[in-house]
Amino acid sequence: MEGYATVQETAEKWGLTTRRVQKMCEDGILPGVTKFGTCWAIPVDVERPVDGRITTGQYRNWRKKKEE
C-alpha cells in the first residue's frame, strides 16, 4: 500500500525491535495505524514518539533500598 510502511520497515528506520513497534501499534501510541488481518500498516510520515521508559537506573534494586 502506498503511503504506509510495515512494522519491520518502521523498526529498522527508528532503530527499534519489531516487537516494540508492534506494542506501540497495539497500545495506540502511533496515530493513524490500521490493522489488515495480522499485519499493521503504519503511515510513512508518522514521527517516532518519545520513549517514556526510565533508563537512569533510578529504580534499580528499589526493594533492597527500602529494607535498609
N, C-alpha and C positions, 0 to 999 in steps of 0.2 A: 504494500500500500504506500502510495506516495504521501510524504509528509509525516510518516510515522517510522519509528525505529523499534527494533526488538530489544528484549531485556539484555541479551548478550552484547549487542552493539552499544547500548547505553552504559553498561557496566565497563566495557573497555574504554569508552570515551571519558568516563568520570573516574576511572581507576578504582572501582569497587568490585565486589564479588557479585555474581549473578543473583545469589540468594538475597543479598542486601537490597538490590534493586527490586526484586520480586516482593519483598516485605514492604518496601516503600509504596509499591503499587497497591498491595492489599490493604495497607493502613490509610490510603487516601492522601498521602503526603504529596504525591505528584499530581498536579492539576491536568485534567484532560485525558487521562489514561482510560483506555477501554480494553475489555477482555473479549477475545474472539475464541471461543472454545476453551482451550487450555493455555493459550498464548496471550500475553499482554502486548498492546500496541501503545507505545509512548510517543507523544508528539516530539518532533525533532527540535523544536525551539524551546523546550522546557529547560530551565536552568537547574543546576544541581542545588538542592536545598542545603541549608546549614546543618551540619552534623551536631546534634544536641547531646551526644554522649560525652561523659566526663572522661578525660584522658590524662588528668593531672596526677592520678594516684591518690587523690584526697581520701577516697573511701577504701583504700586497700587495708585489709585487716581491721576493719572498724569494730568487729565484735571483740577482738582481743583488746583493743584500746579501752573499751568501756569497762572491762573487768579489772583493769589495772588501777 
